[in-house]
Amino acid sequence: MFAADVSALAASEARLGPGVPAFTVREGYRVTVAADEIGPPRFLQFMPDGTLLLSQPKEGRIQALRDLDGDGVFESRANFIEGQPGVHSMDFADGWLWVSNAPQGSVLKARDTNNDGVADEVVTVVQPGGLPKGGGHPTYGILVGPERFYVAVSDPSNMTKELESDRKTIYSFALDGSDQKVFATGIRNTETLRYRITHTGERTSEIWGADHGSDWLGRAYGDTQGDQPITDVLPPDELNHYVEGGFYGHPYLVGKRIVRPEFADREDLHELAGRTIIPAWDYGAHWAANGFTFISKETFPGHRGDLFQAFHGSWNSSRRVGYCVARVMFDPMTGKPAGLWKVVDCITPDGRSNIGRPVDVAEAPDGTLVFSCSQTQKIYRISPE
């Protein structure tokens, strides 16, 4: 290691608070422990009062965490919802927490009317079985708008072949759960949906999501475990701007209309390619882009309107990829992604192992960020250095 590399690594370690693993942290940011010993964490959602909600699908609960003294650590914990195996993605709107449940094929909303951290009113909006349920990717991204809400239903396997499918689809509903419609198709596994925030802090009506790419694209060309030069770089994970009626290619075309070899002989391939909306940004192959948040505050100068993405990492690569929290810069003039850099890297400097697996990122009311980590079972806070 060169002297400059050693110096940079030492500077990065100085940006870590007590109890934080040896993540590599970019200059300008500091990482501290916000909550410890929380059990397997998944998705995050802040309420306006600063309460942080954490979904834990296997435990069937959503925790409510509160920082009572403003020191950046969540000391108070309560089970906001429990006894609901499969609770997954969340969104908060008009005093209600909306929650998707993929194993049950349902959507519920809940609220805490006496401010004790426990939901005392729970309403089922989409009854169990109202959406396709289960599957190898039992994940539903959810987003609540002023007139309708949206649910992204994943492909249950690496890639089901049927063009007409009740999965691989984003659905929209009226707020009472009626009037189910197909909004967009051709997705694989979009675990989070969010409205884009502009560089002036305004929320747009644009719906964005991060979609996982499929596995083993190179197998048809001879790729095998550990010897996979094609699979290691294809297909990319995708950052998509989802529009009504849009088709996003899965499983037939990936990334910028690259044809998966399994479907090269389809007679309708040219027509499918013409319909396919390409990603707004290509993430790394197999990085496993999970939760993300747009930045609405100016706590980090110059960041408003950008996006912070959690990457969980993947098994389908011969080297460690993903395992990080990254900032995606958006061009203020075009409103489109223009660059990416890692902010917190959980891969060791030698590239041989990972010491964290980020799942989701959320912006706190004060503009700092928190991210959940399934490997350490902690929540970390990112603040300005």
C-alpha positions, 0 to 999 in steps of 0.5 A: 500500500502506498503512503498516500493510500495509508494516509487516506485510510487513516483519515477514513477511520477517523470518520468512524464513531465508537462501535462502527466497523472499519468502513471506508468513509468518504471525506465530508461524512461521519458515521456513528451508531444510531441503534444497536442490537435491533435484530435483523433490520430491513426498511426505514421510514421517518415520521414527521416527529423524528420517530424512526420506523424499522420493518422486520419481516421475519419477526413480523413487526415494525419497531418505533425508535426515538432519540429522546435527548437529541444525541443521535442515538435512538434510546427508546424502542417500542413495537409499533406493529407486531404479529404481522409476518412479512411486513416489508416496505413502508411509506408515510402519508397523512398521519398513516404508516402504509406497509406492504406485505408480500407473503400475504399479498396485502397492504395495511396502514396504521397510526399511533393516536396517543403517541406511545410508539404503538399503533392503536389503529390498523386498517387493511387496505388491500386484503390478503391475496389481493396482490400476487403473494409469495415467491423467491423475491417476496418484496413489495415497494410501496409509495403513497400519492395524493390520490393513489398508491403504488405497489411494485410486485417482484418476479418470484424467480430469477426470470419468469418467461411469460410476457403476460404476468400478474407479477413483474408489475407495478400496480396502482390503487385508489387510496381505499384499495379499490380500482386496481390498475397496472401502472408499469411492467417489466420489472424484476425486484423493485423494493423501494419507490419514491417521488423525486425531490428537486434541488429546490426541495420540491417533491415532484410527481415522478416515481423512481425505483431501483431494480435488481438485475437478473443473475447468470447472464453469461452462463449461456456463453460458458460462464461458471462459478468463479469464471464468469467474465460476462456475468460479472459485468452484466446485467446492471442493476437499474435506477428507473424513472417509472411512468404509467404504461411503461415497459422496462424490459425484464426479463427479455432485455436488460440495461440499455436493451441488451438481449438476454441470450435465452430470448434471442429467438423471440419473434417479437424481440424487436417490438419488445426492444422498441417498447423498453424504457432504458434505465435512467442510470446503470448501477453496478452488476449484482450490487443489489440496489435496495432502499434509497432516499432523495435528499430534501434538506441542505444539511449536507451542502449541495446535496439537495435533490440527490439520492442516497442508495443502499446496496446489499451486495450479491452472491452472483459475482466472482468478487465483492461488489456493492455492500455500500451506501452511495450518493447519486448526483442529479443534474439540476437542469435536466433532473436526471442522474449525472454521477455516482460515488460511494460514501460508505464502503463496507468492503475491506480494502483488500476486496476479499470480504465485506463487513456490512450489508446496507439495506435502506437509507432514510433522511431524518427531519434534521437532514442527517441520514440513517442506514440499516445494516443486516450484517451487523444488525445495527442502524448507523447515522451519516452526518457531516464530518 
